[in-house]
Amino acid sequence: MTQEFRLIHPDQQRLQELDGFSVTIDPARERADIVLHRPPYNVISMAARDQLRAAFEALDADDRVRVIVLRGEGRHFSSGGDIRGFLEASPEHVSKLAWNVAAPTRCGKPVIAANRGYCFGVGFELSLACDFRIATNTTEYALPEQKLGQIPGSGGSARLQKMVGVGRTKDIVMRSRRIRGQQAYEWGIAVDCVADAELEAATDALVDELRAFSPLAQRTAKKLLNDTEDAPLSIAIELEGHCYSRLRSSEDFREGVEAFHAKRKAEFSGR
């Protein structure tokens, strides 16, 4: 049964009243959902950025959760951040924005962004920080900061350049250009593009697929890929070998090998 629950975090005060989003957990499916809900466009406030970071950190430490889904309520994922909040925030606070938005990347568990409708500004940046993005035929991705005399400030242009190259990133950032879901899928930004009515089913299917793997192997793969993104090939191969060696002695690897030879489904424990 899906239910709202109390997040446990060292900075507990920050999570007393969530600003414009909620967190639910389905223990039976080992799934947590972070749901943006400030209708109609799910604008993300300055306070919410800090809270979202803390929420991801709390879910990362929760043994009941295997996969986290970030989604928006209604027709749009998020039209972006509270623009006036930038004028009111201190330079110190603004300097932490990228760290907060990177919380899905730092999280050791798989994170899926389910994107429909507008996915602009910090909404796009948060999605880019996730491991998987599922788009629909209604999705529009954009980094429109040039229209405000600004640039993306929470990792958007940097992450996008790693995914699609400098030319396409310039096209998106310098022209404040909107990219539809199908084009995002063709460019490799999204892992799938489905009909709008199929977004929930596609997200459910990916959650169940990820849950079937060893949580230890999943965490290892995510950290290895994140850590070696900018590494020379020789270093990346070396680190991959060390990770492989550590997993070689895990209970999950033994279970996977035994299940393979017995032609049965593996039951991974995460150890």
C-alpha positions in Angstrom: 0.0 0.0 0.0 1.3 3.4 -1.0 1.5 5.8 1.9 3.0 9.1 3.0 5.7 8.7 5.6 7.9 10.7 7.9 11.4 11.3 6.4 14.3 10.7 8.7 17.2 13.0 8.1 19.9 14.7 10.3 18.5 18.0 9.2 15.0 17.0 10.4 13.7 20.5 10.8 14.1 21.2 7.1 11.6 18.4 6.3 8.9 19.3 8.7 6.7 21.0 6.0 7.5 20.1 2.5 7.2 23.1 0.1 5.3 22.1 -3.1 6.1 18.4 -3.1 5.3 15.2 -1.3 7.0 11.9 -0.7 5.2 8.5 -0.7 6.5 5.0 -0.3 5.2 1.6 -1.4 7.0 -0.9 0.8 5.7 -3.9 -1.1 7.2 -2.6 -4.3 10.3 -1.1 -2.6 9.5 2.2 -4.4 9.4 5.8 -3.3 7.8 8.7 -5.2 8.8 12.3 -4.9 5.8 14.2 -6.4 6.0 17.9 -7.4 2.6 19.4 -6.8 2.3 23.1 -7.0 -0.4 23.4 -9.7 -0.7 24.2 -12.5 3.0 24.2 -13.4 4.8 22.7 -10.3 7.1 25.7 -9.9 10.0 24.7 -7.6 10.7 27.2 -4.8 14.1 28.0 -3.3 13.1 26.3 -0.1 12.0 23.2 -2.1 15.5 22.8 -3.5 17.0 22.3 -0.1 14.2 20.0 0.9 14.5 17.9 -2.2 18.2 17.3 -1.5 17.3 16.2 2.1 14.5 14.0 0.8 16.8 12.2 -1.6 19.4 11.7 1.2 16.7 10.3 3.5 15.4 7.9 0.9 18.9 6.8 0.1 19.3 5.7 3.7 15.9 4.0 3.9 16.3 0.2 3.6 12.6 -0.1 2.4 13.4 1.8 -0.8 15.1 0.2 -3.9 14.0 2.7 -6.6 13.0 6.4 -6.5 10.7 8.0 -9.0 10.6 11.8 -9.4 7.4 13.0 -11.1 5.0 15.9 -11.3 1.3 16.0 -10.5 -1.0 17.0 -13.4 -0.2 17.9 -17.0 3.3 19.2 -16.4 6.5 18.0 -14.7 7.7 21.5 -13.8 7.9 24.8 -15.6 11.1 25.6 -13.6 12.0 27.6 -10.5 10.6 30.6 -8.7 12.3 33.3 -10.7 11.7 36.1 -8.1 13.4 33.8 -5.5 16.7 34.4 -7.3 16.6 38.1 -6.6 15.8 37.5 -3.0 18.3 34.8 -2.3 21.8 35.5 -0.9 24.8 34.7 -3.1 25.8 32.0 -0.6 22.4 30.3 -1.0 22.5 30.6 -4.8 26.0 29.0 -4.8 24.5 25.8 -3.3 21.8 25.3 -5.9 23.9 23.0 -8.1 24.7 20.8 -5.1 21.0 20.5 -4.1 20.0 19.6 -7.7 22.7 17.0 -7.9 21.1 15.0 -5.1 19.6 12.4 -7.5 23.1 11.7 -8.9 24.7 11.3 -5.5 21.9 9.0 -4.4 23.2 5.4 -4.5 19.8 4.0 -5.7 18.4 4.2 -9.2 16.3 7.4 -9.8 13.8 7.7 -12.6 12.4 11.0 -13.8 8.9 10.6 -15.3 8.5 13.7 -17.5 5.4 15.0 -19.2 4.4 18.4 -20.4 6.7 21.3 -19.4 10.2 20.3 -18.1 11.9 23.6 -18.0 14.8 25.2 -16.1 15.5 23.5 -12.8 12.8 20.9 -13.6 15.0 19.9 -16.6 18.2 20.1 -14.5 16.7 17.9 -11.8 15.7 15.4 -14.5 19.2 15.4 -16.0 20.6 14.6 -12.6 18.5 11.4 -12.5 19.7 8.1 -13.9 16.7 7.6 -16.3 14.3 9.9 -18.0 11.1 8.7 -19.6 9.4 11.3 -21.8 6.0 11.4 -23.5 4.6 12.9 -26.7 3.7 16.0 -24.6 7.1 16.6 -23.1 9.0 19.7 -23.8 12.5 20.1 -22.4 14.1 23.5 -22.2 16.8 25.6 -20.4 15.2 29.1 -21.0 17.5 31.1 -18.8 18.9 33.2 -21.7 15.5 34.9 -21.9 16.1 36.2 -18.3 19.7 37.4 -19.1 21.1 34.3 -17.3 22.5 30.9 -17.9 21.6 27.5 -16.3 23.0 27.5 -12.8 22.4 24.0 -11.5 24.4 21.8 -13.8 22.0 21.8 -16.7 24.3 22.9 -19.5 27.2 20.8 -18.1 25.2 17.6 -17.9 23.5 18.2 -21.2 26.8 18.7 -23.0 28.0 15.3 -21.7 24.9 13.7 -23.1 24.5 15.4 -26.5 27.7 17.3 -27.2 28.6 20.9 -27.3 26.8 21.8 -30.6 23.4 20.5 -29.6 23.8 22.0 -26.1 24.6 25.4 -27.6 21.4 25.0 -29.7 19.3 24.4 -26.6 21.0 26.8 -24.2 21.9 29.8 -26.3 18.6 29.8 -28.2 16.4 28.8 -25.2 15.1 26.2 -27.6 12.5 23.6 -26.6 13.1 19.9 -27.4 10.1 17.6 -27.7 10.0 14.2 -26.1 10.6 12.2 -29.3 13.7 14.3 -30.2 15.0 14.0 -26.7 14.7 10.2 -27.0 16.5 10.3 -30.4 19.3 12.4 -29.0 19.7 10.1 -26.0 18.4 12.5 -23.3 15.4 10.2 -22.6 15.6 6.4 -22.4 12.0 6.1 -23.8 9.3 8.3 -25.3 5.7 7.0 -24.9 2.2 8.2 -25.3 1.2 10.5 -22.5 -1.4 8.0 -21.2 1.3 5.3 -21.0 3.8 7.2 -18.8 2.7 5.6 -15.5 2.8 2.1 -17.0 6.2 2.7 -18.5 7.6 4.0 -15.2 6.1 1.1 -13.3 7.7 -1.4 -15.8 11.2 0.3 -15.4 10.8 0.2 -11.6 10.1 -3.5 -11.6 12.9 -4.2 -14.0 15.4 -2.4 -11.8 14.2 -4.1 -8.6 15.0 -7.5 -10.1 18.7 -6.8 -10.1 21.1 -7.0 -7.2 20.9 -3.7 -5.2 24.6 -4.0 -4.5 25.5 -4.4 -8.1 23.2 -1.5 -9.0 24.8 0.8 -6.5 28.3 -0.2 -7.7 27.4 0.3 -11.3 25.9 3.7 -10.7 28.9 5.0 -8.7 31.4 3.5 -11.1 29.7 5.2 -14.1 29.4 8.5 -12.3 33.0 8.4 -11.0 34.6 7.5 -14.4 32.5 9.8 -16.6 35.5 12.1 -17.1 38.3 9.5 -16.5 40.7 8.4 -19.2 39.8 5.0 -20.6 42.7 3.2 -18.9 41.6 4.6 -15.5 38.0 3.7 -16.1 38.9 0.1 -17.0 41.1 -0.1 -13.9 38.4 1.0 -11.6 35.9 -1.2 -13.3 38.2 -4.2 -12.6 38.4 -3.3 -8.9 34.6 -3.0 -8.6 34.2 -6.3 -10.4 36.6 -7.9 -8.0 34.8 -6.7 -5.0 31.4 -7.9 -6.3 33.0 -11.3 -7.1 33.0 -12.1 -3.3 29.5 -10.9 -2.7 26.5 -13.1 -1.7 24.5 -11.6 -4.5 27.0 -12.7 -7.1 27.0 -16.3 -5.7 23.2 -16.2 -5.7 23.2 -15.0 -9.3 25.5 -17.7 -10.5 23.6 -20.5 -8.6 20.3 -19.2 -9.9 21.6 -19.1 -13.5 22.8 -22.7 -13.4 19.6 -23.8 -11.6 17.5 -22.0 -14.2 15.6 -20.1 -11.6 15.0 -16.5 -10.7 17.7 -15.0 -8.5 16.7 -13.7 -5.0 19.2 -11.0 -4.3 19.7 -9.7 -0.7 22.0 -6.7 -1.4 25.0 -8.3 0.4 
